[in-house]
């Protein structure tokens, strides 16, 4: 992998205790040989997410074959910033640069705003040089960039309490009653282990099919576990008789990300399965002295958005930014677009063997 510097604005020299010191930052394409240094920086940065780790890049490349274009900022021989980036191809051949595919956060992280700006400017320059449709930066924090904004999504993050008892006491009364019923009436228990990956794949596919959306290939879940190791955790919720729900979560620094979840049909109506998982995973995080629980992204005003508010979480707007190079408008292929309704209805009626096979091909174009 080339380490040729990318054209980007130079960071100006700074004063340090009366002496002028060179603060030049060099933005380079990533080099797999320096993944360890890159991940050390990511794990130390309060702005970083699991989607900034090199393991996420490797899992995306291994599963979907997208072209990795990650940018890394270096200063005096050490990593001072990262922008995860992929060139992803649409079904009609057009390419887009996305940070980060299959992740809800992305964009540049750096020791200073100037470093983040240098990384972002380098990505814009790359998008223009490559003649892509658009550059998409899925930023959690509002960046100081003169790019097209989108307010389609919000995320739900809240601090974890110090004790598991407080997880319950701060829940809304109705949500607390639903989880208690799941435990006392249905005997739900939480199990942990990567051997539940098969259950997760099957239930995730069935859940997405019921919503009229493609699922994800089994190898994606396997590659995430392989590349992220202990940062990737799989849980299963079950009654004494059968499994009813499974989830894959991620842990980085002091945060647990409640990310992928699948259920059997009517698991939420009959067993309050997702409510149960959200509660138990918060308890799991408290027991491991984590500080934050990330319940993930939802479209503003959607059913999942309202469910998360029902759990006592407050939405935080996401600050996605776009550089439209050859594209004339922002992407609109999402469930909130009425034009996709017929496609979603048709998808729910297809046999599962067909939707599983088609999902593997389609999800390459839905990053």
Secondary structure, 3 states (H helix, E strand, C coil): CCCCECCCCCCCCEEECCEEECCCCEEEECCHHHHHHHHHHHHHCCCCCHHHCHHHHHHHHHHHCCEECCEEEEECCEEEEEECCEEEECCCCCEEEEECCCCCCCCEEECCHHHHHHHHHHHHHHHHHHCCCEEEEEECCCCCCCCEEECCEEEEEEECCCCHHHHHHCCCHHHHHHHHHHHHCCCCEEEECHHHHHHHHHHHHHHHHHCCCCCCCHHHHHHHHHHHHHHEEEEEEECCCCEEEEEEEEEECCEEEEEEEEECCCHHHHHCHHHHHHHHHHHHHHHCCCCEEEEEEEECCCHHHHHHHHCCCCEEECEEEEEECCCCCCCCCCCCCHHHHHHHHHHHHCCHHHHHHHHHHHHHHCC
